[in-house]
Amino acid sequence: HYSIPIIGFNVGRLGFLAQANPKELNSVIEKLKNEDYSIENRLMLSYNNNNALNDIVIKGKNPTRTSTLNLFINDKLLCSYVADGLIISTPTGSTAYSLSAGGPIIAPTLECLTIVPICPHTLNTRPIVVLADEKITIKNQENENLNVVLDGQVNCEADCEVTIEKNKNYAKL
């Protein structure tokens, strides 16, 4: 099913999933009939056999408390965040929740990921951009379970450690 291209219509204000406005529907249908289009491959994320096109959000199990989340890149500790959570975003998702939390806008075809803290409790915490092939692991320092949300839709409870990797498949837009 990853070989089937999709087309997005912009019904909001900003986003990399939208190629056309609803008013252009007839024009888009004609272009599709005439094979007058190109296909972009978009990076996706993978967690525990689940896929995400935009982002994966990791929060502590208790939504009323901050968590201390240790970030490992390729099994090496990079930093610790005291925050409400972390957003791991693809370039496609960089204009979604990640942008709202202070993350950068990334060109949609770049092979990178952003890691953006949600409401960090330090002044010097900033988003991080890493190569898409890096293995990202988040460990809850308090050894409590984590809540993992994929594209705002799939909600999973996880142990105190979560590993996110680039999906081998690409979404075709």
Secondary structure by P-SEA (a helix, b strand, c coil): cccbbbbbbccccccccccccccaaaaaaaaaaaccbbbbbbbbbbccccccccbbbbbccccccccbbbbbcccccccccccccccccccccccccccccccccccccccbbbbbbcccccccbbbbbbcccbbbbbbccccbbbbbbccccbbbbbccbbbbbbbcccccc
